[in-house]
Structures are given as structure tokens and as C-alpha cells.
Amino acid sequence: MSSTYILYNIVPFGFLALLVFIFLDICLDYFRKTKSSHVKRILLYSFLFYCISIIQVKFGGITLPPQNPHDIQSTFISTNAWLGIYDTLYINKSIWSSILLFIPLGMYLTFLFPLNSLKKTILIIIVCCLGIDISRLLLEWFGFVMRHFNMREIIYLLCNIVGGILGFIFVNFVQKASHSKYVSEPKV
């Protein structure tokens, strides 16, 4: 028995929900009359969009209706099938793209949260990467995500962790270099 499933992208729905959240936050901010930093708020919004995009890339989209695990001959109709964007993005995934994908995570952790310890950051990055992969496996098990788990996914998980750590190290290096530049310059 063959079934047809439709693959829905997560990013447009998440982006619309994020826009509603931003609108409500701005409206509530008008009534609260707080003096919060707009830069930190913009970083938070971009971090939320980054999280939505990471989920899209890692999960590949949500299939509706859920797949039947016993349906071996199932076919997929992708919403991006006419352009082939999903196929070229996900199938040709390499180690470098796995590393580059999580470098912003380390950067966001530095800017949004006061993490100065490399050990804490590594632990948070490992938990985030494991959480994403475990939730993807659970969604695969329930049939909401296409099955594509293989042994290379473990290597990609390690590359994701390395990418997050590299992002954190890069931002700390730039901050220390810029701080030492301002400290060593004589005041005129």
C-alpha cells in the first residue's frame, strides 16, 4: 500500500509566530514603559529565527499526515519540489556545513547569556545538539519527520558540537583582542 505525504516547511510558520510575538512584545513594551536595550532584543529575535531555521535544516520539515512506519513504499511531495531546494540542501550536507551551521549558536550564547566559562558553554552546546537530534529521532519514530538516520548522523552531531564551540571561542577571542586594544592605547 502506497501513501502520499506532504512535507511542510517549519520556517514560514515559525516566522509568522515570531512576528506575532514581536508585535505583542512591542505593544506590551509601550504600556510597560521600560528602558530595555533594543540591541539585546534584536539579538534575541534573531536568535529565535536562527533556532527556527536550525530546526528546519535538521528536521527537514514536518510530514502530514504522519507516516505509517510499516508503509515502505511511501512517496513524498515536497512543497519545494518544483525548485529542488530541499533535496539539494539536505542530501548534499557535508561535515563543513554541519560545523558552519552551529557556529552562530556559540556566538549567540556569548552575546545573550553571561557565559564566561568554556566548560559551561560546551555543556550547553552538547545539550542543545543532543536535544535537537533526540527530538528529531522521536519525531521520526512517530512519523512526523522523514527517516534518514544513519551512522553519519553521529559524525554530524560531533561536527555540530565543534561548530558551536568554535563560535564561542571566536567571539571570546575577538572580545579579548578588542578589549586589550582599548586598554593598551594611551589616552591623549
PLY file of the C-alpha trace (Angstrom):
ply
format ascii 1.0
element vertex 188
property float x
property float y
property float z
element edge 187
property int vertex1
property int vertex2
end_header
0.00 0.00 0.00
1.47 3.34 -1.06
0.62 6.62 0.62
1.40 10.19 -0.32
2.70 12.60 2.29
3.24 16.34 2.06
6.36 17.87 3.54
5.66 21.22 5.25
8.40 23.70 6.00
8.66 24.91 9.58
10.31 28.27 8.89
7.30 30.17 7.44
5.00 29.10 10.28
7.66 29.81 12.90
8.46 33.16 11.34
4.79 34.18 11.45
4.58 33.14 15.10
7.77 35.11 15.78
6.31 38.20 14.10
3.21 37.93 16.30
5.47 37.60 19.34
7.50 40.66 18.31
4.32 42.69 17.74
2.92 41.70 21.15
6.26 42.44 22.82
6.39 45.90 21.25
2.79 46.62 22.27
3.38 45.46 25.83
6.61 47.43 25.96
4.68 50.58 25.09
2.43 50.06 28.11
5.23 48.96 30.45
7.38 51.99 29.57
10.59 50.05 30.20
14.00 51.20 29.12
15.44 47.92 27.89
18.21 47.55 25.37
16.99 47.35 21.81
20.20 45.69 20.66
19.71 42.80 23.08
16.09 42.49 21.98
17.08 42.37 18.29
19.70 39.73 19.13
17.02 37.70 20.93
14.66 37.90 17.94
17.42 36.91 15.52
18.35 34.03 17.85
14.76 32.79 17.81
14.73 32.94 14.00
18.06 31.09 13.96
16.54 28.37 16.17
13.59 28.03 13.79
15.98 27.75 10.84
18.12 25.14 12.63
15.03 23.05 13.29
14.09 23.28 9.61
17.53 22.19 8.44
17.92 19.40 10.99
14.37 18.04 10.73
13.77 18.72 7.06
10.15 19.69 7.65
7.06 18.08 9.11
5.14 15.45 7.14
1.37 15.42 7.33
-0.39 13.07 7.74
2.14 11.23 9.92
3.95 8.41 8.16
2.96 4.87 8.75
6.16 3.10 9.88
5.06 -0.07 8.09
4.44 1.76 4.78
7.71 1.08 2.97
6.62 2.40 -0.43
5.54 5.84 0.75
6.18 8.77 -1.57
6.78 12.36 -0.56
5.54 15.54 -2.18
7.71 18.40 -1.03
6.42 21.96 -1.00
9.76 22.96 -2.55
9.78 20.14 -5.08
9.44 22.46 -8.06
12.75 24.15 -7.20
14.52 21.18 -5.67
15.78 23.37 -2.80
15.17 20.82 -0.08
16.80 17.98 -1.96
19.99 19.87 -2.74
20.24 21.35 0.75
19.71 18.24 2.79
21.12 15.38 0.74
24.40 17.15 -0.07
25.03 18.01 3.58
28.71 17.79 4.41
30.83 17.99 7.50
31.74 21.64 6.87
28.12 22.67 6.59
27.43 20.91 9.90
30.21 22.88 11.55
29.20 26.20 9.97
25.56 25.67 10.88
26.27 25.75 14.63
28.93 28.49 14.80
26.19 31.12 15.38
24.95 29.09 18.37
28.24 29.68 20.18
28.12 33.35 19.22
24.55 33.79 20.47
25.42 32.06 23.74
28.17 34.61 24.28
26.05 37.65 23.46
22.71 36.71 25.01
23.73 34.80 28.11
26.55 35.68 30.51
28.65 32.58 29.87
32.34 33.12 30.51
33.31 29.54 31.21
34.25 27.27 28.34
33.07 24.22 30.33
29.56 25.65 30.81
29.36 26.61 27.17
30.49 23.18 25.98
27.91 21.56 28.24
25.11 23.81 26.96
26.13 23.24 23.32
26.23 19.46 23.84
22.80 19.51 25.50
21.36 21.67 22.67
22.77 19.45 19.92
21.70 16.25 21.67
18.25 17.71 22.33
17.77 18.57 18.67
18.88 15.13 17.50
16.88 13.23 20.11
13.73 15.22 19.32
14.31 14.54 15.61
14.63 10.82 16.34
11.42 10.91 18.38
9.59 12.72 15.59
10.95 10.16 13.12
9.66 7.39 15.35
6.18 8.92 15.47
6.26 9.52 11.70
6.25 13.31 11.60
9.73 13.61 10.05
11.25 11.75 7.11
13.50 8.90 8.11
17.12 9.49 7.24
19.10 8.44 10.30
22.34 6.62 9.59
25.76 6.33 11.18
26.91 9.59 9.59
24.49 11.44 11.86
26.79 10.76 14.81
29.66 12.42 12.93
27.36 15.35 12.08
26.41 15.62 15.77
30.08 15.87 16.72
30.62 18.46 13.98
27.66 20.47 15.30
29.23 20.50 18.76
32.61 21.55 17.33
30.90 24.36 15.37
29.21 25.74 18.48
32.48 25.63 20.43
34.34 27.37 17.58
31.73 30.15 17.54
32.14 30.70 21.29
35.95 30.69 21.05
35.90 33.09 18.10
33.71 35.64 19.89
35.78 35.42 23.08
38.97 35.90 21.06
37.58 38.98 19.31
36.29 40.43 22.59
39.64 39.92 24.33
41.56 41.35 21.37
39.35 44.44 21.19
39.46 44.88 24.97
43.27 44.63 25.04
43.47 47.14 22.18
41.44 49.70 24.10
43.32 49.09 27.34
46.80 49.36 25.77
46.08 52.57 23.81
47.34 55.66 25.65
44.77 58.34 26.33
45.54 61.66 24.74
0 1
1 2
2 3
3 4
4 5
5 6
6 7
7 8
8 9
9 10
10 11
11 12
12 13
13 14
14 15
15 16
16 17
17 18
18 19
19 20
20 21
21 22
22 23
23 24
24 25
25 26
26 27
27 28
28 29
29 30
30 31
31 32
32 33
33 34
34 35
35 36
36 37
37 38
38 39
39 40
40 41
41 42
42 43
43 44
44 45
45 46
46 47
47 48
48 49
49 50
50 51
51 52
52 53
53 54
54 55
55 56
56 57
57 58
58 59
59 60
60 61
61 62
62 63
63 64
64 65
65 66
66 67
67 68
68 69
69 70
70 71
71 72
72 73
73 74
74 75
75 76
76 77
77 78
78 79
79 80
80 81
81 82
82 83
83 84
84 85
85 86
86 87
87 88
88 89
89 90
90 91
91 92
92 93
93 94
94 95
95 96
96 97
97 98
98 99
99 100
100 101
101 102
102 103
103 104
104 105
105 106
106 107
107 108
108 109
109 110
110 111
111 112
112 113
113 114
114 115
115 116
116 117
117 118
118 119
119 120
120 121
121 122
122 123
123 124
124 125
125 126
126 127
127 128
128 129
129 130
130 131
131 132
132 133
133 134
134 135
135 136
136 137
137 138
138 139
139 140
140 141
141 142
142 143
143 144
144 145
145 146
146 147
147 148
148 149
149 150
150 151
151 152
152 153
153 154
154 155
155 156
156 157
157 158
158 159
159 160
160 161
161 162
162 163
163 164
164 165
165 166
166 167
167 168
168 169
169 170
170 171
171 172
172 173
173 174
174 175
175 176
176 177
177 178
178 179
179 180
180 181
181 182
182 183
183 184
184 185
185 186
186 187
